[in-house]
């Protein structure tokens, strides 16, 4: 009786061992299939709606970007928005991007003098990128600029005070999905409270905004000018507001006539005409 029990247990143990081995084999097969699937999977996102990441190790804070792909020209254009996180200004900023073995030449950013906390925009095009809209990418970026804090003669105020400052390179990366290339992604807009103002010295509000991908950006330093010294501007240089991204100043005059008002952000300019009348 006891022998049968022993034999039965041995048979059960053998069967259990076989079943256990089978489970392990099938588990390995499933894991292998998953690994192969992950390796060959190329993610796409035709809408570009996935969250994208952009960062620098030090020196700058990147808070928005877009990579537009032009598959027919085999090129991709990166537009990157960041601000200066240093204690001192940056001068002559340039951006480089490396993608699929191709590197851009250093491309100038706007503006050329970036005060601490001020926003700047960089654009760089990579030829031979092999990207198309909806494709995933990850690429290193390099921001090169003269850092005024490294110039012992720097006092404050202008780029001239930074001449001779050594160039610093800030490394970063961008990651996300390419979208269809956008025409003129960076623009500046300008408008007035009224285009027919009274020539009695009272203020006519003027509003400017720098937009990237259609959204106004904050901390953009905008210069306002007029083409006639008989007309005044209350604040020639204004930083766009953190809330809404609008830079506001005032134009006034006691003289009648038309005045051309310009708003400039680096290489971007917008103009309007205001008629002052009695």
MOWOPE-V856992 format. One record per residue. N is the residue number from 0. RES is the residue in one letter. OMEGA is omega in whole degrees, -180 to 180 (999 if undefined). Layout:
BEGIN
<<N;RES;OMEGA> <N;RES;OMEGA>>
END
This chain:
BEGIN
<<0;X;-179> <1;X;178> <2;X;178> <3;X;179> <4;X;-179> <5;X;179> <6;X;179> <7;X;180> <8;X;180> <9;X;179> <10;X;179> <11;X;179> <12;X;180> <13;X;179> <14;X;179> <15;X;-180> <16;X;180> <17;X;180> <18;X;-180> <19;X;179> <20;X;179> <21;X;179> <22;X;180> <23;X;-180> <24;X;-179> <25;X;177> <26;X;178> <27;X;178> <28;X;-180> <29;X;180> <30;X;180> <31;X;179> <32;X;180> <33;X;-179> <34;X;179> <35;X;179> <36;X;179> <37;X;-176> <38;X;-176> <39;X;-178> <40;X;176> <41;X;-175> <42;X;175> <43;X;180> <44;X;-174> <45;X;-177> <46;X;-178> <47;X;-174> <48;X;-179> <49;X;177> <50;X;-180> <51;X;-179> <52;X;-179> <53;X;-177> <54;X;170> <55;X;-180> <56;X;179> <57;X;168> <58;X;-177> <59;X;176> <60;X;179> <61;X;-179> <62;X;170> <63;X;176> <64;X;174> <65;X;174> <66;X;-180> <67;X;-178> <68;X;174> <69;X;-173> <70;X;-179> <71;X;178> <72;X;-178> <73;X;-179> <74;X;176> <75;X;-179> <76;X;179> <77;X;172> <78;X;-172> <79;X;180> <80;X;-178> <81;X;173> <82;X;-177> <83;X;-179> <84;X;-179> <85;X;178> <86;X;-178> <87;X;-178> <88;X;170> <89;X;-178> <90;X;179> <91;X;-180> <92;X;178> <93;X;-179> <94;X;174> <95;X;178> <96;X;178> <97;X;-177> <98;X;177> <99;X;178> <100;X;179> <101;X;-180> <102;X;174> <103;X;167> <104;X;177> <105;X;-179> <106;X;-176> <107;X;177> <108;X;-180> <109;X;-3> <110;X;-179> <111;X;176> <112;X;-174> <113;X;179> <114;X;176> <115;X;-179> <116;X;-178> <117;X;179> <118;X;174> <119;X;-178> <120;X;178> <121;X;177> <122;X;179> <123;X;-179> <124;X;177> <125;X;177> <126;X;-178> <127;X;-176> <128;X;-179> <129;X;-178> <130;X;171> <131;X;-178> <132;X;179> <133;X;-178> <134;X;179> <135;X;177> <136;X;170> <137;X;-174> <138;X;174> <139;X;176> <140;X;-177> <141;X;177> <142;X;-179> <143;X;-179> <144;X;173> <145;X;-178> <146;X;-175> <147;X;-180> <148;X;180> <149;X;179> <150;X;-175> <151;X;-178> <152;X;-178> <153;X;176> <154;X;176> <155;X;164> <156;X;-171> <157;X;179> <158;X;-180> <159;X;180> <160;X;-180> <161;X;-179> <162;X;-179> <163;X;178> <164;X;-180> <165;X;179> <166;X;176> <167;X;176> <168;X;-179> <169;X;-178> <170;X;178> <171;X;180> <172;X;174> <173;X;-176> <174;X;178> <175;X;-178> <176;X;179> <177;X;175> <178;X;176> <179;X;-174> <180;X;-177> <181;X;176> <182;X;179> <183;X;-179> <184;X;179> <185;X;-179> <186;X;172> <187;X;179> <188;X;-178> <189;X;179> <190;X;-179> <191;X;177> <192;X;173> <193;X;179> <194;X;175> <195;X;-175> <196;X;179> <197;X;-178> <198;X;179> <199;X;-180> <200;X;-180> <201;X;-174> <202;X;170> <203;X;-178> <204;X;178> <205;X;-174> <206;X;177> <207;X;178> <208;X;171> <209;X;-179> <210;X;173> <211;X;-174> <212;X;177> <213;X;-178> <214;X;178> <215;X;-180> <216;X;180> <217;X;175> <218;X;174> <219;X;-180> <220;X;-175> <221;X;178> <222;X;177> <223;X;178> <224;X;173> <225;X;-176> <226;X;-179> <227;X;-177> <228;X;176> <229;X;179> <230;X;-175> <231;X;175> <232;X;-176> <233;X;-180> <234;X;-177> <235;X;180> <236;X;-176> <237;X;173> <238;X;178> <239;X;-173> <240;X;177> <241;X;-180> <242;X;177> <243;X;176> <244;X;-179> <245;X;173> <246;X;-174> <247;X;172> <248;X;-177> <249;X;175> <250;X;-177> <251;X;178> <252;X;171> <253;X;-178> <254;X;178> <255;X;178> <256;X;179> <257;X;176> <258;X;177> <259;X;179> <260;X;-179> <261;X;173> <262;X;-175> <263;X;174> <264;X;-176> <265;X;-180> <266;X;-178> <267;X;-177> <268;X;173> <269;X;-177> <270;X;170> <271;X;177> <272;X;177> <273;X;179> <274;X;175> <275;X;-176> <276;X;-178> <277;X;999>>
END
